């Protein structure tokens, strides 16, 4: 998705972290550099705590605990709490115990590296262990993960990070802030006049390019978050199998879904992303499920048909200004 401010007085910065694109937009250009430094520090802390690709991360260290309780940092404890809450809220459609399953599909390193590996794999239906197997004690930030269970916070950590970063920067800078991390966008502080413009699209791409292929829509939000989950961007091939990163916890395989993307607006980006990912897994009943939760959403079917739920923002008129891409 792509987000933009509606005034020329905003400023934006782009770079990469956490294996994805990063864009920061502030309503006070003079504060962009200082906010960007704070953002970089925050993302580095999240990476050290939550990455499943770093052998020195706290998350990977849990693999060696063999079922013993482990004291973790408050940052990882919070990330785990968000993941477990998302699992409960989605009836297990979003589950952090998919780590072994997604590794078996070949997604066991930074995405830019797995695309170069075409070795064949054998797909086996195997439900994931399930989020209820993980015990988190927030009183002392202790987590217990059963032996053989690997965690993956990919469905929640990035969106939660965007929420946390936007709130942190807005409070520190005293201005409006938008943080976009690879499709997950959170805003905080006083928004620009007319709100933050967000371009929702089927594939993540540069902000200054018209999205292709697929449809797109530009909407405006003033608070909370907006996230797009989909099967179109992170795809790879192993042998004869065309794979994507949205794992169905009930099979341990890429979700078979009638939707190619689902975009959701919610009070937080973490809630929006969890709902969008769950909708892909839930499949044909997703629109009714989202509407029942009162979540504004835009669902794009595999044939390009677009459906929305009540409350989805109307398309915003075109305006100039710096944009944040994801």
Order of alpha helices (4+ residues) and beta strands (2+ residues): beta-beta-beta-alpha-alpha-beta-alpha-alpha-alpha-beta-beta-alpha-beta-beta-beta-beta-beta-beta-beta-beta-beta-beta-alpha-alpha-beta-beta-beta
